[in-house]
Amino acid sequence: MLKRKLKEDRNLILWNSKYYVVNDLTYDLLDMFDKKYDIDYISEKVGYKKRDIKIMYKEIENKILSKDYYKDNLSLSTPIKFQWKITNKCNLHCKHCYLGKLDGFELDYDKVMEIVNTIINSNVMEVTLSGGECLTYNGVENVIKKLLENDIKVDVFTNALLLKKLIDKIDSTVRDKNKLLFYVSIDGLKENHEKIRGKNTFDKTIEGMKYAINKGYPVVTNTVINKLNYDDVIDMVVFLKTMGVKDVQLSNLIVQGNATKDLKISLKDQLALKDKLSILYKVHPEFGYIYYSEVPDEDGIRKVYSLSKDKDEYIGNDNWKCTAGVARVTIDPNGKVYCCPFIKDSYIGDLTSENLADIWDNVNRYKFLKRLSKENSDRVCLAIKEGNKGDKDD
């Protein structure tokens, strides 16, 4: 569990992949819960009776499950999450890539490490590395090692072609492998994956994933659903979960860059896929659960479902709220910082020449937050609404 001190008796924690604001006692109780201490030890440690400890845990559970408890409980002096597009190079040219043609730009190593130091010296808790293909960056292993050494969780978005090579460089230094998560792009079984990503890519991707899993790293896959791989999805999920993938994520096509509208599946096909996934996860309870979300449909709402053995639950749009500019920002390959990478007038500064505090305090961020609260009340992605993230008129 990661923790950052906000102020007296207020801590920001990353617990079970979610962020919470808790007091010191709650942090201690959760920490001892994670460590599986018995209630006698916990009672002695915190100085409360066992009956009171049980009541406290129940209260913690109720507050953590509440959608509103943390709504106004967090004021940040710096962002807690960075998405860092560390390079604009890629070793593939995928048919569905929303980035389109990349210019191959990246900062030199010294500048990149200066940004790493800036991140470390702030209250940042999590960094997502992407690109392009972030593993093509020369020295990316040192970026990852330094962030992990300073208790920052790292998520790596990759096509896994270079994953084995990376792991061999860093494995001996990684103390807690759960703090390094690999998000691997895979787009169907071999034939369809290679239609999208190119020849001789599937086996190398699977090799990299298996190597990471066997070394003890959590691996999550992401698949962009489109007409080329739609028929593969169910068999692909079985293949990946049987391999040991932690979670399988299914994403919607962004009609932008290389991706064209003719690759999109219909709303009817989306609903049919949801039904197939629901049956699959009931037949295979060992798979746990899967979240499945549609692209915004005719009513403009993205419907999200949680599917598992015991439930086929419509979550709706209320569980999602954009954190761009609130807790998260994006760094582009030039070192420029945006609240949202898809909305260019959300630019708030340049980490190669400005300090993070000034960037975070930029008036453009406050303008973006005001706009977000005003125009995003229904929680549909603002970039999609404005047509900056795919086609909004389908």
LINURUR-V55915 format. One record per run of one state. SS is the DSSP state (hx for helix, st for strand, lp for the rest). FROM is the first residue (numbers start at 1). LEN is the number of residues. If there is no record, write none. Layout:
BEGIN
{{SS;FROM;LEN} {SS;FROM;LEN}}
END
This chain:
BEGIN
{{lp;1;1} {st;2;6} {lp;8;2} {st;10;6} {lp;16;2} {st;18;5} {lp;23;1} {hx;24;11} {lp;35;4} {hx;39;8} {lp;47;3} {hx;50;16} {lp;66;15} {st;81;5} {lp;86;23} {hx;109;12} {lp;121;5} {st;126;5} {lp;131;3} {hx;134;3} {lp;137;3} {hx;140;10} {lp;150;3} {st;153;6} {lp;159;4} {hx;163;11} {lp;174;3} {hx;177;3} {st;180;6} {lp;186;4} {hx;190;8} {lp;198;4} {hx;202;13} {lp;215;3} {st;218;8} {lp;226;4} {hx;230;14} {lp;244;3} {st;247;6} {lp;253;8} {hx;261;3} {lp;264;3} {hx;267;17} {lp;284;1} {hx;285;3} {lp;288;1} {st;289;5} {lp;294;10} {st;304;5} {lp;309;3} {st;312;3} {lp;315;9} {st;324;1} {lp;325;3} {st;328;4} {lp;332;4} {st;336;3} {lp;339;5} {hx;344;3} {st;347;4} {lp;351;5} {hx;356;5} {lp;361;2} {hx;363;13} {lp;376;6} {hx;382;4} {lp;386;9}}
END
